[in-house]
Structures are given as structure tokens and as C-alpha cells.
């Protein structure tokens, strides 16, 4: 009988507006979260929401002068409380670009640095402390045992920092889910490089100044990486090829329809040829530049189709088995604001609800189990 570890899957969701403060909060946050919770309930799953607190605190700050913001902030509270009553979790997420935000003509202007580690220590402490207090004041009346114990940095921007992990630990945060191995980018808003992390799958005690490194000691905070994987190039090429074929067929049908209607002309024929030529060149270029290692993917449910979600689950099982451990926690990601079609997510939920080797865990449950010795925590 082959060895099969038990996987404790933590379904997290970054619950927020777009990074620049834009978007319809009713659609991107409220409606999509309610749909997601219904799917959790339908399939008997537990979810954890990383609620973006700087946004909510800013809505509250301006609510006396802009009554529509008070209504939306109240709705935010009620939707989160409703999910919590149903057994789902809520933990701390901070996008510091909301610091000093301005609101004019129902539009937000966010000017602060998007990376929490780039803010002064005292300012970062204030954001963490106020966000944590807001969540606990909101949810403790529903469950006196509730505590805000887990954190994810906005844009994954956690490290390196001489003060951020110690601040989180001092404020009672015991688990961080900001690390995602292999991720890297540089833009006007963010900069990070997690390509050389020493641990990208199992829980570990981090170097308190650089969570890309594993500490030699037991630390007051535990990092659990958000899962990532590589999608084989042929998966992506096959998907792109199917898309090109569909577009070519559509283009050919349009040309045939023009001929039947007598609307065809040398100009429209040239347009059809140019379209076919462009699609073919585009596909060949994608084929040429396909990386040998495969395409990097963060385990973000909102960005993956069903076939890729199945592949992700296969990769999770393979890494859990390779660990040699009997029980392994795995954190995966989601962004409600990005979900346009729930069909792939629902199929995935159906699969994991029926899997005998998978059980969903909340962040609170994971933190308790880690701090009480249920799961192995790596040190150097």
C-alpha cells in the first residue's frame, strides 16, 4: 500500500479592492465573497479571508463627510461577520498605499508606498495595531476566543526588513503567509525577489530580518509559504493552440459569411489573411519563448482554469509525499476581486471535498496546530 500523507489545505482569499483603490466594491468584494461563501457551504469547506484593513479603516475615516462610505463600511462589517458566523476565518491583510488616501468625486487617490516594509517602523506598527484591533473588536463579540493571529503583506512585500517580522510577533501575530517561492517583480509600485528562498513548501521559522532564509532558532513567528508550481510548457502551448484554432475558425466563418452575402471585397480578404498570419505568428512566438522549466504559477484560484487547478493539486500531493511527513499543511491563494467565472473554482471545490487525503483548515486552526506541535516546523 503506497504512502499518502494527509493534506490540510488552507483556502485563503485576499479580500480587497484593486491596488489603486478603484473598482465597484459591491461587485468585486461583496457579491463575489457571498458567492464564494455559498460554494464553501455547498461543498462543506472552510475558507479564510485576509481582510484588507487599511481600506476599511480609510472608509471609516471619511464616513462622516461621505455617507455612502459609511454604508459601504457597514456592509463590509456585516458580510465578514456573516462568513465568520458560518465557521470561516478572517485574518489581517494590509495594503499601506491607503495611508493618507484622498477621496474626491467618489474616487480614491492613493499616494503612499505600496510596500509595508518601506514605511517607517512606527507607521507600520500603527497600521498593524489598528488593523488587528479592528478585526478583534468586530469578531470577538461573536466568539470571545477569536484572535487575529495570521498576516499576509499586501503585494507579498514582507522581506527583507529589519523590523517587520519582530513587529508582527510583538503584536501577537504567530503565522505569516506572505512568502511565495520563486515570485519576483520590479515595478513603480512594488519590488521583491523570492527566487532564492531556502524553504518554499513546508512551515519554517524565518530569519527575523529576512524571511527568505530559515532560522537556526525557534522564533516567535512561523512562516507558511503560499504554494507555487510550474505548469509544463506543453499545457500552456496546447491551451494557446486551441485558442488560436478557435479564432481562426471564427475568422474563416466570417469570411464565408461575407462571400455568401456578397459583401466580400479585396480589402476584407486582405484583413482575413492578415488576421490568420498574425495569429499564426503569435502562436509560433509563444512556442519559441516557452521556458524549459515551465510557466511559473502562484496557486491563485481566481487566475487558474480547471485543468491547471487539477495540475496544482497533483503538484501539491507530489510535494507532500516527497516531504516524508504524515501530515502537511498547504496554503493556497485567491482574489475575489479577480473572479469572473466561478465554474472552475466550483469543480475544484467538488474535487477536494471528495478527496480522502484532503481536509480544509482555517488559518486559526493552522496556527493552533503549528504552535501545539501537530505539524513539523523547519529550522536550519
N, C-alpha and C positions, 0 to 999 in steps of 0.2 A: 504494500500500500504506500503510495507516494506521499511525501510530506507536504502539507498545505497549511501555511500559517493563517491565523485569524487576523483579518484586516479591520481596523477600526477607522472608518472613513469619516472625516470631518468636512462637512459640506459648508464652506464659508461663502459669504456674499458681501462684497463691498457696496454698501447701500448709500448712494450719494447722487448728486447732480454731476454734470460734466465738470472737468477740472477748472474751466474758466467761469463756472457759475451759471452757465447757460442751460437751457432745456426746460421743458414743462414738467414740473415736479409731480403733478398729478399722474402723468403718463409714465415718466421714466422711473419714478420711485414708488408712488402709492399703488397704482394699478398693477405694475409688474411684480411688486412684492406680494400683493394679495394673491395674484395668480400663482406665484411660486409657492406660497404657503399652502394653497389648495392642493398643489401637486405633492408637496411633502405629506400632507394629511392623507391624500388618496393612496399613497404607496407606503404609509407607515414609517416615514423617515423623519429624522431630526435635523434641523438646519441651524446655522449660527450666522448672525448678521453683524458684520463690522460696521456699526453705525457711524457715519461721519459727523462728529460732534461740533467741529468748528462752524460748519454750515448752520446747524441748528442753533447754536449759541448766537450766531450773527443774525439769524432771523428774529430771535428773541430780542436782541439789542435794538432792532429797528421797529419792533412791532407796535409801539405806541404811536409812532408817526405814520405808519403804513399798516392799516388794519388788515389788509389782505395777507400780510406776513404773519400776523397773529393767528389767523385762521389756518394757514398752512402749517405753522409750527405746532398748533394744537392737533391737527390731523396727523402730523409726524409722530407725536407722542402716542396717540390712540392706536395707530397702526402697529407701532412697535410693541405696545403693551398687549395688543390682541395676539400677536405672534408669540409673545412671551407666555401668555396665559395658556397657549396651546402646547407648551413644552419646548419651544425653540429658544435659542440663546441670543443675547446681544452683548457685544464687546466693543472695545474702543478703537476707532479709526480717526486719524487726524490728517486733514489737508491744510497746512498752515497758510496757504495763499489766501484764506479767508480773513486772516489777521488784517485789520484796518480796511476792510472792504467798504465800498461806497455803493449806494443804491439810488439810482435816478431813473425816472420814467420806466419803472418796473424792470430794470436791467441792472445786473451786478457788474461792478468793476473790481477785479481782484488784482492787486499790485504787489503783494508780498511774495517773498521767495517761496517756491513750491516744495522745497526740501526742508523738513523739520530740523535736520542736523546742521543746517546753515543759519538757523536763528540763534540769537543769544541764549545762553543757558537759562536765565531767569524767565525769558519769554517762552521758551519751550516748556519749562516747568509749569508756568501759568496755564498753558493750553492743555497739557496733560491733566493737571489737577482739576481744572474746571470741567473738562470733558468727562472725566471719571466721576466727579461729584454729580453731574447732571444725570448720567445713566443710573447711578445708585439711588439718587433721590426719586427717579422715575419708577424704578422697578422694585426697590426694597418694600414698598407698601404692598406689592403683590406677592412677594416672597422674601421674608426677612433674612433668609440665608443667602440671598443673591449678593455677589460681589463682582466688581469689574476687575478681572484678573488677566485678561489677554489683550494684546495690542497688535495692530498692523499699521505701519507707517504709510502715509499717502505716497503713491508712486514707488513703493518698496524702498524708499530712501531712509535707511536705518544706519548705515555704516560706511566708512569709518567715522567714529565720533568719540571724543574723549569723555563725553558727559551723558549721552542719550540713554544708553543701557543702564548706567547707575541711577539716573533719574527715574526711569520706569520702575526699576526694582524698589527704590526708596518709596515710591507711591503705591506699592502693593501689586504691581504687575508682575506676574510669575511666568507668563508664557508670551513669546513673541513669534509671529508668523509672517514677518516681513521678508525673510530671506528666501530667494528663489534662485537656485544654482543655475549658472550659465547666462543669466539675464544681464544685458548691458546696453546702455544707450547714452547718448550725449545730445542734448538739445538746449534751447534757450531756457526751458523750464526745469529740466532735470538732468542729472548726470550720475550714473552709477556703473559699477563694473563688478559683477558677481561671477566672472568666468573662472576664477581660481579659488572657489570656496573649498574648504577642507572637508565639509560634510554637506551633502545635498539631498539626503533622504531621511536619515534617522534623527531623532531628537538628540540635541547635544548642548553642553554647557559652552557658551561662547566666550571668547576673549572679550572682556568688558569694554575694550576700546576699539575692537574690530571684529564684528560677528562673522566675518568671512573665515576666521580662524577658530579652532577648537581649543578651549582652555584646558590646562592641566589640572585645574581645580574644580571642585563643586562650587558653582556660582549661584547667586540669588535669583537668577532668571534662566529660563530654558528656551532655546530656540528650536522650533519645529519647522523645517523648510516646507514651503509650499511646493507641491510636486511639479516637476517639469519632465519632458521627454522629447525624443526626436522622432518625427514622423518620417518614415522611409521616403526617399525621393520618388519612388515609383507610385506611392499612394497619391502624392500631390500631382505628379505628371498625369496619372490616369484621370484624376478629377478635372484637371485643366483640359485634357484632351476631350473628355465628354462635353465640357462647356463649349469648346471650340466647335465640335461637331454640331451641337445644338444651334449655335449661332450661324454656322454655315448653312444648315438646313433651313433655318428661318430666312436667311438671305436668298437662298435658291427659290424658296416658295414665293417670296416677294417678287423676284424676277419673273417667275412663271405667271403670277397673277397679273403683272403689268403687261405681259405679252398677250394674255387672253383678253384683257380689257382694251388693248390697242394703245396703251399709254407708254409702251416701251420706246426708248429712243437711244441713240448712241451715247448720250450723256448718262442716262440711267444704267446702261450696260457697263460703262466705264466705272461708275460708282460701285456696281456689284463686284466687278473684277478687283477693284481697289480694296474693298472690304475683305474679300477672300484672301487676297495677298497679305493684307495687314494681319488678319487672324492667324494665318499660317506662320508668318514671321514671328509674331508674338509668342506662339507656342514653341517654335524652334529655339527662340532665345531663352525661354523658361527651361527648356530641356538642357540647353548648353550650360546654364549657370546653376543648375541643381547641385547642391552641396553633397559630397560623397557620404557625409555623416548623416544626412537627412535634414529636415527642416525643424528648427527649434520651436517648441510649443510649451507655453505655460498651461497648466491644467485649468483653463478658464472655460467653464461650461457655456458661457454666452458666445464664445468665439469658435467653438468646435462643432462640426456636424456629427451625426450619429456614428458613422463609420470611424471617425477619429476618436470619439469618446470610447468606443469599443477597444480601439487600439490602446488608448490611455489606460484602460482597466487591465488590459493584458500586460502592459509595461509595469503597472503597479504590482500585480501579482508576481511577476518575474523578479522584481527587486525585493519584494517581501520574502520570497523564497530564498533568494541569494543571501539575505541577511542571516539566515540560520536561526532566527528568533521565532518563538511560538506565537507571539502577538506583536503586531506592528501598527502604530498609528500613522495615518496619512492625511495630510491636509490638501484639499483641492479648492479652487477659486471659482468665483462667478461675479459678474457685474450686472445687476438687474437693469441698469440704465441702458445696457447694450443689447438686451434680448429683444429680438423682433419676431422670432418664431420659437414657440415652446415645444414643438413636436419632437425634436431630437433630445431635448432635456427630459421629456416625459418618458421616452423609450429607454433612456439611460437609467432613470429612476426605477422603472419597472425591472430592469435587469438586476440592479443592485439590491432591490427589495426581495428578489427571489434567490439571490446568491447565498449559499450556506456559509461561505467563508468571509462574508462581509457584514458588518454591523455599523450603523451610523452612530457617531458620538458627537456631542456638542463640545464647544471649546471649554466650557466649565467642567464637564466630565473629564475631558482630556487633561486639563490642568490638575484636577484632583488625583487622577490616576498616576500622572507623572510624579507628582510630589509625594505620593504614598507608595512608590516603588513598584507599581504594576508593570511599567514599561522600562526597558533599558535606556539609559541616557549616556551618550558617548562623552568621554573625556579624552584628552590627548594621551 
